[in-house]
Amino acid sequence: MNEEERRIRSYLTSQAAKLTPAAIVEKVEAAMGELDQAAAAVPPGRFGDSPAADEWSANEVMAHVVSAGAHVGDRILAILDDRPASERAERAGPETAPQRDARAWRELLRRDRAALFERVRAADPSSRLEGTFEHGMFGALNWREALLFLRLHDLDHAGQLRKIAGALSK
């Protein structure tokens, strides 16, 4: 883990221990709002266009956010429900995602997260914290840390969408 990853890991650990599940959900929902605004700023007719040859389009960014969010959400629910996580199908790259507009991606993300948010709001905040899943950059995350990770992930990609919007609006 590099210094930046350690700093983020420290944030996830300390804040997830301090905040209630409902407060974490509020933070994730606020980040989703930023993601929505950033996606809406991309010119609608250019949502599938990449700003440069080696960069993702807004459509690819949102496909990734939805896919990664569903994966993390499944891991959180598996921990809370004391069950094995679902098998992850072979991961297709975001470049193979169906073309949708910002509104359609937003609705899909909100629908996917609604059940997750309902479940974590009802969870005992101290239950099953020993259960973790391995994140590729930040190591073993418990369900509260993983939920808070969704906030950072959304904010990171909201920034990416703002850059795309700026580049495609010129």
DAHUBEL-V668155 format. One line per field, one symbol per residue. ss: DSSP state (@ for helix, = for strand, . for the rest). phi: phi as a letter, one per 30 degrees, with the letter a starting at -180 (. if undefined). psi: psi as a letter, one per 30 degrees, with the letter a starting at -180 (. if undefined). A space follows every 10 residues. Layout:
ss: ???
phi: ???
psi: ???
//
This chain:
ss: ..@@@@@@@@ @@@@@@@@.. @@@@@@@@@@ @@@@@@@@@@ ...@@@...= ......=@@@ @@@@@@@@@@ @@@@@@@@@@ .......... ...@@@.... .@@@@@@@@@ @@@@@@@@@@ @@........ ..===...== =.@@@@@@@@ @@@@@@@@@@ @@@@@@@@..
phi: .ddddddded dedddddddd edddeedddd dddddedddd ddeedcecdd daecbddddd ddddeddddd ddeddddddd chbdddddde dddddcdddb cedddedddd dddedddddd ddddecdhdd dbbdceccid cdddddddee dddddedddd ddddeddddd
psi: kleeeeeeee eeeeeefekl eeeeeeeeee eeeeeeeeef fkkefgfgkk flegllleee eeeeeeeeee eeeeeeeeee ghlklkkklk jklffgklkl leeeeeeeee eefeeeeeee efkkfgkgff klljkeegak kleeeeeeee eeeeeefeee eeeeeeeff.
//
